Amino acid sequence: MNNFWSGKRYHSLNYFLRNKFGEKVFKISLDGGFSCPNRDGKISKGGCLFCSERGSGDYAGDREVSIANQFDDIKKMMAQKWKGGKYIAYFQAYTNTYAPVSELRRKYEESLNQEGVVAIAIATRPDCLDDDVLDLLEDINGKVYLWIELGLQTCNDETAKKINRGYRLDVFENAMKKLKERNIDVVVHDILGLPGETKDDMIKTINYIAHSGAKGIKFHLLHLMKQTPMVKLYDVGELEFLSQEDYIELITKGITLLPKEMVVHRLTGDAPRELLIGPMWSLKKWEILNSIDKALEDNDMWQGKNFK
């Protein structure tokens, strides 16, 4: 185990994309103007308790302008920092398969027509993947690299109920089965620090995702943001923040449980400083990432070490 993944002890997204496309690839986060059945009343009105006003698309483009214009604006901003590279059109905000197929096709194709786009990533819910949507995704997958992101967050149905996720675990499993049948790659989101969950609960979810057939995983630390329904739980003492030490311990242990081929898309998320209630240590992103690298090295841990 000398080289690992370009010196990292986990299979990072950066490593995966460079290997696949032979150069640096950037994500352009787009807001397709969609809603969510957990907000518009189809399932519920409140949304998931942790979800921000912008449907977890706080860094996505402006939904008031076209996909092409959003793409262009973000690309120009990125060009100030990095020269060259290719792009992934990332539909991030709200539920990006929750619209008539004709509208989905139009918006996806608009993003794929932008110069330099080599892939498309679509964040959605497992209960918003009807057969006609799956047919469209399969069609796109035949033309360009595609992955679907599913917000599982926890494999514990009791926690899911508490956070108002709006679907049970068997719904997720059914969606995974259908996507797998069509050879569509899936990236699963996992939130550490959900209300009432123990460290064992969190490790159980990581282990579950490791064996789910997912091609990738996104780790998030639970951020409590202003104007989210979860603030009520915090106010009555039903939510405790993870410490930085506990988070690093959970992530490093979790990494060892993943199969080597699974791509780690993210080790911690971002929340806008002006909206964040806590944990405030989460704003020191580079410090956290460096601490994870150091802990893996100090404890001689690597991705796949404990995968069974």
C-alpha positions in Angstrom: 0.0 0.0 0.0 2.7 2.5 -1.0 1.0 4.8 -3.5 -2.6 4.7 -2.4 -4.4 7.3 -4.6 -1.8 9.9 -5.6 -0.6 10.0 -2.0 -4.1 10.1 -0.4 -5.3 7.2 1.7 -8.8 7.4 0.1 -10.1 7.3 -3.4 -10.8 11.0 -3.9 -13.1 12.5 -6.5 -10.2 14.6 -7.8 -8.1 11.4 -8.4 -11.1 9.6 -10.1 -11.9 12.5 -12.5 -8.2 13.1 -13.4 -7.9 9.3 -14.2 -11.1 9.2 -16.2 -10.7 12.5 -18.2 -7.0 13.0 -18.1 -7.2 16.6 -16.8 -8.7 18.7 -14.0 -12.5 18.7 -14.1 -14.6 21.2 -12.2 -18.2 21.1 -11.0 -20.6 23.9 -12.1 -23.4 23.9 -9.6 -26.7 24.8 -11.2 -30.2 25.5 -10.0 -32.7 24.0 -12.5 -35.7 25.9 -10.9 -37.2 22.7 -9.6 -39.2 22.1 -6.4 -39.3 19.2 -4.0 -42.3 16.9 -3.1 -41.2 17.2 0.5 -41.8 21.0 0.3 -44.7 21.5 -2.1 -47.2 19.3 -0.1 -47.0 16.1 -2.2 -45.2 14.4 0.7 -44.9 17.2 3.2 -44.6 21.0 3.5 -41.6 21.5 5.7 -38.8 19.7 3.7 -36.1 17.8 5.5 -35.4 19.5 8.8 -31.8 20.4 7.9 -32.5 21.6 4.4 -31.8 25.3 3.7 -34.1 27.8 2.0 -32.2 27.1 -1.2 -32.8 23.4 -1.2 -29.2 22.6 -0.3 -28.1 24.6 -3.3 -26.6 27.5 -1.4 -23.6 27.7 -3.8 -25.6 26.9 -7.0 -26.4 29.4 -9.8 -29.3 31.8 -9.8 -32.6 30.0 -10.7 -34.0 33.3 -12.2 -31.6 33.0 -15.2 -31.2 30.3 -17.8 -29.0 27.2 -17.4 -26.6 28.5 -20.1 -26.3 31.9 -18.3 -25.8 30.3 -14.9 -23.1 28.1 -16.4 -21.4 31.0 -18.0 -21.4 33.1 -14.8 -19.9 30.4 -12.7 -17.4 29.4 -15.3 -16.1 33.0 -15.5 -15.7 33.1 -11.7 -13.7 29.8 -11.8 -11.5 31.0 -14.6 -10.1 33.7 -12.2 -8.8 30.9 -10.0 -7.9 28.1 -12.3 -6.9 28.0 -16.0 -8.1 25.3 -18.3 -9.9 22.1 -17.4 -13.3 20.5 -18.3 -16.7 20.7 -16.5 -19.4 18.7 -14.9 -22.9 20.2 -15.1 -24.2 19.6 -11.5 -27.9 20.0 -10.9 -27.7 20.6 -7.1 -30.6 22.6 -5.7 -33.9 20.9 -4.6 -35.1 17.7 -6.4 -33.7 17.6 -10.0 -35.9 14.9 -11.4 -39.1 16.4 -10.1 -40.7 17.9 -13.2 -42.2 16.7 -16.5 -39.7 14.7 -18.6 -39.9 17.2 -21.4 -38.7 20.0 -19.0 -36.0 17.7 -17.6 -34.7 16.8 -21.0 -34.6 20.4 -22.1 -32.6 21.6 -19.1 -30.2 18.7 -19.0 -29.5 19.1 -22.7 -29.0 22.8 -22.3 -26.3 22.1 -19.7 -24.7 19.4 -21.9 -24.5 21.8 -24.9 -22.1 24.1 -22.9 -18.5 24.1 -24.1 -16.2 21.8 -22.1 -18.9 19.7 -20.4 -17.8 16.1 -20.1 -20.3 14.8 -17.5 -23.6 15.5 -15.7 -24.5 15.0 -12.1 -28.1 15.1 -10.9 -29.1 15.3 -7.2 -32.5 13.9 -6.5 -34.7 11.8 -4.2 -35.2 8.0 -4.6 -39.0 8.6 -4.6 -38.7 10.8 -7.7 -37.5 8.3 -10.2 -40.4 7.1 -12.3 -39.8 4.8 -15.3 -40.1 7.7 -17.8 -37.4 9.6 -15.8 -35.2 6.5 -15.7 -35.6 6.1 -19.4 -34.4 9.7 -19.9 -31.4 9.1 -17.6 -30.5 5.9 -19.3 -30.6 7.8 -22.7 -28.3 10.5 -21.3 -26.0 7.9 -19.7 -25.5 6.4 -23.2 -24.1 9.7 -24.5 -22.1 11.2 -21.6 -20.9 10.2 -18.2 -23.7 10.6 -15.7 -24.1 10.0 -12.0 -27.2 10.4 -9.8 -26.9 11.6 -6.2 -29.4 10.3 -3.6 -29.8 11.9 -0.2 -30.0 8.9 2.1 -28.4 10.7 5.1 -29.1 7.7 7.4 -30.1 4.0 7.1 -32.1 4.3 10.3 -35.8 4.7 9.6 -36.5 6.2 13.1 -34.0 9.0 12.4 -35.4 9.5 8.9 -38.8 10.0 10.4 -37.3 12.5 12.9 -35.7 14.6 10.2 -38.8 14.4 8.0 -36.9 12.7 5.1 -40.2 11.6 3.7 -39.4 8.0 2.6 -38.5 4.7 4.1 -35.3 2.7 3.5 -37.0 0.2 1.1 -37.8 3.1 -1.3 -34.1 3.9 -1.5 -33.3 0.2 -2.0 -35.8 0.0 -4.9 -34.4 3.1 -6.5 -30.8 1.7 -6.2 -32.0 -1.6 -7.9 -33.6 0.3 -10.8 -30.6 2.6 -11.4 -28.2 -0.4 -11.2 -30.3 -2.3 -13.8 -29.7 0.6 -16.2 -25.9 0.9 -15.3 -26.3 4.3 -13.9 -23.7 5.3 -11.2 -25.1 6.4 -7.9 -23.5 8.6 -5.2 -25.1 8.5 -1.8 -25.1 11.3 0.7 -24.5 10.6 4.4 -24.9 13.1 7.2 -23.0 12.6 10.5 -24.4 14.2 13.6 -28.1 13.8 13.0 -30.3 14.3 16.1 -30.4 11.3 18.4 -27.9 9.2 16.5 -25.0 7.5 18.4 -21.5 6.9 16.8 -22.6 3.3 16.3 -25.7 4.4 14.3 -23.4 6.6 12.1 -20.9 3.9 11.4 -23.8 1.5 10.6 -25.0 3.9 7.9 -21.5 4.1 6.4 -21.3 0.3 6.4 -24.7 0.2 4.8 -23.7 2.5 2.0 -20.4 0.6 1.5 -22.5 -2.5 0.6 -25.4 -0.7 -1.2 -23.9 -0.9 -4.7 -23.2 2.8 -4.7 -20.2 4.0 -6.8 -19.6 7.0 -4.6 -20.2 8.5 -1.2 -20.6 12.1 0.1 -19.9 12.7 3.7 -21.6 15.7 5.3 -21.3 17.1 8.8 -24.7 18.2 10.1 -24.8 22.0 9.8 -27.5 23.8 11.7 -28.5 26.8 9.6 -30.8 29.7 10.4 -34.4 29.5 9.2 -34.3 25.7 8.9 -36.9 23.6 10.8 -34.1 21.9 12.8 -33.5 25.1 14.8 -36.6 24.1 16.9 -34.9 20.8 17.9 -31.8 22.7 18.9 -33.7 25.2 20.9 -35.3 22.5 23.0 -32.0 20.7 23.5 -32.7 17.7 21.2 -29.6 18.4 19.0 -26.0 18.2 20.1 -23.2 19.1 17.7 -20.4 16.7 17.0 -17.0 17.9 18.2 -14.2 18.2 15.5 -12.4 15.3 17.2 -15.4 13.0 17.1 -16.1 13.9 13.4 -12.5 13.1 12.4 -12.7 9.8 14.3 -15.9 8.8 12.6 -14.7 9.8 9.1 -11.4 8.0 9.4 -13.1 4.8 10.7 -15.8 5.1 8.0 -13.2 5.4 5.2 -11.7 2.0 6.2 -15.1 0.4 5.8 -15.5 1.5 2.2 -14.6 -0.7 -0.8 -11.4 0.6 -2.6 -13.3 1.3 -5.8 -15.9 3.6 -4.2 -15.2 7.3 -4.9 -15.2 9.6 -1.9 -16.8 12.7 -3.4 -16.7 14.8 -0.2 -15.4 14.5 3.4 -17.2 17.5 4.8 -19.7 20.0 3.4 -19.9 23.8 3.4 -22.5 26.1 4.9 -22.6 29.9 4.3 -21.0 31.6 7.3 -23.9 34.1 7.6 -26.4 31.3 8.0 -24.5 28.9 10.2 -25.5 28.4 13.8 -23.1 25.6 14.4 -20.8 23.8 14.7 -18.6 26.8 14.1 -15.4 24.7 13.8 -16.8 23.4 10.5 -15.8 26.7 8.8 -12.2 25.7 9.0 -12.5 23.3 6.1 -8.8 23.0 5.1 -7.9 22.3 8.7 -10.4 19.5 8.9 -9.3 17.9 5.7 -5.6 18.1 6.7 -6.5 16.6 10.1 -8.3 13.7 8.4 -5.2 13.0 6.3 -3.0 13.2 9.3 -5.2 10.9 11.4 -5.3 8.3 8.6 -1.6 8.3 8.4 -0.9 8.4 12.2 -3.2 5.4 12.7 -2.1 3.5 9.5 -5.7 3.5 8.1 -6.8 3.5 4.5 -9.9 3.0 2.4 -10.8 -0.6 2.2 -8.7 -1.7 5.2 -11.7 -3.0 7.1 -14.1 -3.5 4.2 -15.7 -7.0 4.4 
